[in-house]
Amino acid sequence: MEEKIIEIAELERKFTGFASVPKGDEGTAYVFFQSKDNNKYAISTEKRKIMATELRIGKYDRIMTIYRGEFTEFYEKEIACEEEGHYFYIQITIKYYIADPERIYLDHIYQPADEIEKCLANIEFELAEKYSFMSRHELKKELNKQVENNLKALSYLRCTFQLNVGVDESATTIIKRIQEHDITKTKADLSTIEEMTDLDNKHQLEQAKLDYERSIAELQAQIESLKVDHLGDLIRQYGSNAGNMIDHVSGKLTGAALAESINKTTKENRDNMIDTIIRLKNENIINSDTAANASVAALGLGTVGMLETKDSKEEEVQQEQERFKWNSSNAQDGDME
């Protein structure tokens, strides 16, 4: 049943005072007018009142009652899809309230619902064949914008609306099949990605294992190089300082200076080895126990005490000569100098 918005009746002249005059409010407005001249009128709303004296003098003979709402209208439209033979089904629910009853009277708008229908009339033509049935959300977005703008043109109404956009049955079936295909493809893609990830992780694990084993082998080789006796360490240190040793035997270099040179070389080698152990420990290639054992071995490298001079320890010099098997020619050259 259509809701009644406008009622017009003869004005009864029984208004004896202000209290007896119909008073408009947010729900109802009253227009008192002259049937022979509609330009003569007075309106009563929540903001405008009419005195009884205005009505008693016979200026107006009609009263219009305007029920301001809120009213609800429901509209259905079809919009052709981009694909031939398919359609969007549009449902628009509009709730409105008469914000300016004076305009209703002056413009003779007795059916606001018809005015709403007129402002929505061209929407289906403007959007026809513009969107694919797969683009329902894009169509709804544009519809929202157009409906809102069109309703704003009806400034005497305050409107709110809600849209529902559907497609015909055959388009719905096609969309469902496409979505099912996409789901199947997505699952297959995910499965492939998981398999590739597993293979990649396996390869990385094997590579990490090889790197770890290689690092352990290098460390063990370094540790083994530390596991030498004190004599071997001294031989290596003396060997690396062979020139200084010859100078010492020949009397050109004191025992103290030779000892300082040998100790310096020993310290540099030991520091390099300790730095290597610390680096391997920080990179988690070796654990703390292995690092500690390697450090002890490195710190145990042979250290050379202060060598005494050739003049005060001639016997020790002779022992060193025999120990390193200096050839007689070298020794003779040194003596000659």
C-alpha positions in Angstrom: 0.0 0.0 0.0 1.4 3.4 -1.0 2.2 5.7 1.8 0.2 8.9 1.9 2.4 12.0 1.7 0.0 14.9 0.8 -3.5 15.6 2.0 -5.6 18.7 1.0 -8.8 19.7 2.8 -11.0 22.8 3.3 -9.9 25.0 6.1 -12.5 25.0 8.9 -12.8 28.4 10.6 -12.8 27.2 14.2 -9.5 28.6 15.3 -10.3 30.6 18.4 -6.7 31.0 19.6 -3.1 30.1 19.0 -3.5 26.7 20.7 -6.1 25.6 18.2 -3.9 26.3 15.2 -2.2 23.2 13.7 1.5 23.4 14.5 4.1 21.9 12.2 7.0 19.8 13.4 9.8 17.5 12.0 7.2 14.9 11.1 4.4 17.0 9.6 4.1 20.4 7.9 1.0 22.4 7.3 0.4 24.8 4.4 -2.6 27.3 4.5 -3.4 28.7 1.1 -6.0 30.4 -1.1 -7.6 28.0 -3.6 -8.1 30.9 -6.1 -4.5 32.1 -5.8 -1.9 29.6 -4.7 0.7 32.3 -4.3 -1.1 33.3 -1.1 0.0 30.8 1.5 1.5 30.4 4.9 3.4 27.4 6.1 3.8 25.9 9.6 6.9 23.8 10.4 9.1 23.1 13.4 10.7 26.5 12.7 7.7 28.6 11.5 4.5 29.2 13.3 1.1 30.8 12.3 -1.1 33.0 14.5 -4.8 32.3 14.8 -5.6 35.9 13.7 -4.1 35.2 10.2 -6.6 32.3 9.8 -9.7 34.1 11.1 -9.7 36.9 8.6 -10.6 34.5 5.8 -7.4 34.9 3.9 -7.0 31.1 3.4 -9.6 28.5 2.6 -7.5 25.4 2.2 -5.0 23.4 4.3 -2.4 21.0 2.9 -0.9 18.5 5.3 2.6 17.2 4.3 3.8 14.1 6.0 7.6 14.4 5.9 8.7 10.8 6.4 10.8 8.8 6.5 9.7 6.9 3.4 11.2 4.0 1.6 11.1 3.3 -2.1 12.4 0.2 -4.0 13.6 0.3 -7.6 14.9 -2.5 -9.9 16.8 -1.9 -13.1 18.6 -4.0 -15.8 22.0 -2.9 -17.3 23.4 -4.8 -20.3 26.8 -6.4 -19.7 29.7 -5.9 -22.1 29.2 -9.6 -23.1 26.2 -9.9 -25.4 23.1 -11.5 -24.0 24.1 -11.0 -20.3 22.7 -8.5 -17.8 23.3 -6.9 -14.4 20.3 -6.8 -12.1 20.3 -3.7 -10.0 18.3 -3.3 -6.8 18.2 0.2 -5.3 16.6 0.9 -1.9 16.1 4.6 -1.1 14.9 6.1 2.1 14.0 9.8 2.0 12.8 12.5 4.3 11.1 15.8 3.1 13.6 18.4 4.3 11.9 21.4 2.5 8.0 21.1 2.6 7.7 24.6 1.1 9.2 23.4 -2.1 6.8 20.5 -2.2 3.9 22.9 -2.1 5.3 25.5 -4.6 6.5 22.9 -7.2 3.4 20.7 -6.8 5.5 17.7 -5.9 2.8 15.4 -4.7 4.7 12.2 -5.4 8.4 12.5 -4.5 8.9 8.8 -5.4 8.2 9.7 -9.1 10.8 12.5 -8.9 13.3 9.9 -7.6 12.4 7.6 -10.4 13.0 10.3 -13.0 16.5 11.2 -11.7 17.5 7.5 -11.9 15.9 6.9 -15.3 19.0 7.3 -17.5 21.4 5.3 -15.4 20.9 2.0 -17.2 21.5 3.7 -20.5 24.6 5.5 -19.4 26.2 2.3 -18.1 24.9 -0.1 -20.7 27.5 -2.5 -22.2 30.3 -0.7 -20.3 31.2 -3.4 -17.8 31.9 -7.2 -18.1 29.9 -9.4 -15.9 33.2 -10.2 -14.2 33.5 -6.5 -13.1 30.5 -6.4 -10.9 32.4 -4.5 -8.1 33.6 -1.8 -10.5 30.0 -1.3 -11.8 28.7 -1.0 -8.2 31.4 1.6 -7.4 30.3 3.8 -10.3 26.6 3.2 -9.6 27.1 4.4 -6.0 28.7 7.6 -7.3 26.0 8.3 -9.9 23.0 7.6 -7.7 24.5 9.8 -4.9 25.0 12.7 -7.4 21.5 12.3 -8.9 19.8 12.3 -5.5 21.6 15.4 -4.5 19.7 17.2 -7.3 16.5 16.7 -5.3 17.6 19.3 -2.7 14.2 19.3 -1.0 14.7 15.6 0.0 17.2 14.1 2.4 18.1 10.6 0.9 20.0 7.5 1.9 20.3 4.5 -0.4 21.6 0.9 -0.6 22.7 -0.9 -3.8 22.7 -4.6 -4.7 24.2 -5.7 -8.0 23.8 -9.2 -9.4 24.1 -10.9 -12.8 21.9 -13.2 -14.8 21.9 -16.9 -14.1 24.0 -18.0 -17.0 26.7 -15.4 -16.2 26.6 -16.6 -12.6 27.4 -20.1 -13.8 30.3 -18.9 -15.9 31.7 -16.9 -13.0 31.4 -19.9 -10.7 33.3 -22.1 -13.1 36.1 -19.5 -13.6 36.4 -19.1 -9.8 36.6 -22.9 -9.4 39.3 -23.0 -12.1 41.3 -20.2 -10.4 41.1 -22.1 -7.0 42.3 -25.3 -8.6 45.1 -23.4 -10.4 46.1 -21.6 -7.2 46.3 -24.9 -5.3 48.5 -26.4 -8.0 50.7 -23.3 -8.0 51.0 -23.5 -4.2 51.9 -27.2 -4.4 54.6 -26.5 -7.0 56.0 -23.7 -4.9 56.1 -26.0 -1.8 57.9 -28.7 -3.8 60.4 -26.1 -5.1 60.9 -24.7 -1.6 61.5 -28.2 -0.2 64.1 -28.9 -3.0 65.7 -25.5 -2.4 65.8 -26.1 1.4 67.3 -29.6 0.9 70.0 -28.1 -1.4 70.8 -25.4 1.0 71.0 -27.9 3.9 73.4 -30.1 1.9 75.5 -27.1 0.9 75.6 -26.0 4.5 76.7 -29.5 5.6 79.5 -29.5 3.0 80.6 -26.0 4.1 80.5 -27.1 7.7 82.5 -30.3 7.0 85.0 -28.3 5.0 85.4 -25.8 7.8 85.9 -28.6 10.3 88.6 -30.2 8.1 90.4 -26.9 7.8 90.2 -26.3 11.5 91.5 -29.8 12.2 94.4 -29.2 9.9 95.2 -26.0 11.7 95.0 -27.7 15.0 97.2 -30.5 13.9 99.8 -27.9 12.8 99.8 -26.7 16.4 100.4 -30.2 17.8 104.2 -30.1 17.4 106.8 -30.5 20.1 108.7 -27.6 21.5 111.8 -28.5 19.6 110.0 -28.4 16.2 108.7 -25.0 17.1 112.1 -23.7 17.9 113.5 -25.2 14.7 110.8 -23.4 12.6 111.4 -20.2 14.4 115.1 -20.4 14.1 114.7 -21.4 10.4 112.6 -18.3 9.7 115.3 -16.2 11.4 118.2 -18.0 9.7 119.9 -14.8 8.6 119.9 -13.4 12.1 121.2 -16.7 13.4 124.2 -16.6 11.1 124.9 -13.0 12.2 124.7 -14.2 15.8 127.1 -17.2 15.2 129.5 -14.9 13.4 129.5 -12.4 16.2 127.6 -9.6 14.4 124.4 -10.0 16.4 124.2 -10.4 20.2 122.2 -13.2 21.7 119.8 -10.7 23.2 119.0 -9.2 19.8 118.6 -12.6 18.3 116.2 -13.7 21.0 114.2 -10.5 20.5 113.8 -11.2 16.8 112.8 -14.8 17.3 110.3 -13.9 20.1 108.8 -11.3 17.8 108.3 -13.8 15.0 106.9 -16.4 17.4 104.4 -13.8 18.8 103.2 -12.8 15.4 102.6 -16.5 14.4 100.8 -17.2 17.7 98.6 -14.0 17.4 97.6 -15.0 13.8 96.7 -18.5 15.0 94.6 -17.1 17.9 92.8 -14.7 15.6 91.9 -17.6 13.3 90.5 -19.6 16.2 88.4 -16.6 17.4 87.0 -16.1 13.9 86.0 -19.7 13.6 84.4 -19.6 17.1 82.4 -16.4 16.3 81.1 -17.9 13.0 79.9 -21.0 15.0 82.1 -23.3 12.9 83.7 -24.6 16.1 82.4 -24.9 19.6 83.8 -23.4 22.8 85.7 -26.5 23.8 87.4 -27.0 20.5 88.3 -23.3 20.5 89.7 -23.6 24.0 91.8 -26.6 23.2 93.1 -25.0 20.0 94.0 -21.8 22.0 95.9 -23.8 24.6 97.9 -25.5 21.8 98.6 -22.2 20.1 99.7 -20.5 23.3 102.0 -23.5 23.9 104.2 -22.8 20.9 107.8 -22.7 21.7 109.0 -19.5 23.2 112.6 -18.5 23.0 114.2 -17.2 26.2 116.7 -14.6 26.2 119.8 -15.9 24.4 123.1 -14.9 26.1 125.9 -13.5 24.1 128.4 -15.5 22.2 131.2 -14.3 24.5 129.5 -15.5 27.8 127.9 -18.7 26.4 130.3 -20.1 23.9 129.2 -23.6 24.6 125.5 -22.9 23.9 126.4 -21.3 20.6 128.3 -24.4 19.7 125.2 -26.5 20.6 123.0 -24.3 18.4 125.5 -24.7 15.6 125.3 -28.5 15.9 121.6 -28.5 16.4 120.9 -26.6 13.2 123.7 -28.3 11.4 125.3 -25.2 10.0 127.8 -26.3 7.4 131.5 -25.7 8.0 131.8 -23.3 5.2 129.3 -20.9 6.7 130.9 -21.2 10.1 134.4 -20.6 8.6 133.1 -17.6 6.8 131.6 -16.2 10.0 134.9 -16.8 11.9 136.9 -15.1 9.1 134.7 -12.0 9.4 
